[in-house]
Amino acid sequence: MVRPRGRARRSRSTVPGPGGDRAEAGRAPGTRVRGDSPGSDPHPSHLEPRRRPRQERARATVQAILGAAADVIANDGYAAMTTNKVAERAGVSIGSLYQYFPNKQVILVSLLEEHLAHVHPVIERSLDELSDPAVPYVEAMHRMFVRLLALHRDANPRLQRALGEEVPQPPHVREQRRRREAEYTARVATILRDRPDVRAYNPEVAAQVLVEATSALSRWLAHEAPPDLDREAYVREAVRLLTAHLQPTRP
């Protein structure tokens, strides 16, 4: 914080500043407040909610805020998002918003956590099918790819871009993603070893490639591929690529 010259040090104030994010009273023009921009303060506490809702009414308020934030990003973009705009769109007071979210970065981190929570059951269902020898391996792969593609496609591209590129991820989110990816990779490696219709020379390496390729291809097809692209043709080609383990591999 910048101290005004010749005056006693001012105490921190939590009044809303320009654009609706909190500012310090008396700060010099151009100085940055914690939470003003992604990555401005690496301390994990500034990327986590102030408190978790416990009652149904509080949970409804939080969901309204998150839904409004997603809507603002979808229509106006991440740069135009402010806590004041989100509160207005959600139909809550700025004070109610600040009870849970100290700045807009914390709102986006919460949206990221919601997205990860939606992805997990989709992958779990697909891994269960891949583990079932009664389901043909190629068919199980196709179903998984289609589900992931639908999940990405149903999400707003602007929101997905903000979550992937502009949201500072606190340590607990990074650790959650790392742990989940390691879990998925280990399960796929086991599947590649156990299924009689699959021959992978190095199941661990093949599983890592499979997980990374599936994620990247489904995200590209949903958000970055040209709109007139024949997506079904690309899905079929991606499945052929991702089921290459069906052929015996030699060192």
Protein Blocks (a to p, Z undefined) as FASTA:
>chain_A
ZZdehiacddddfbdcehhiacdehiaehiacehkaghkamcfklmccfbdcfbfklmmm
mmmmmmmmmmmmmmnojklpcfklmmmmnopafklmmmmmmbfklmmmmmmmmmmmmmmm
mmmmmmmmmmmmklcfklmmmmmmmmmmmmmmmpcfklmmmmmmmmccdfklmmmmmmmm
mmmmmmmmmmmmmpmkbccfblmlmmmmmmmmmmmmmmmmmmmgcfkbcfklmmmmmmmm
mmmmmpccdZZ
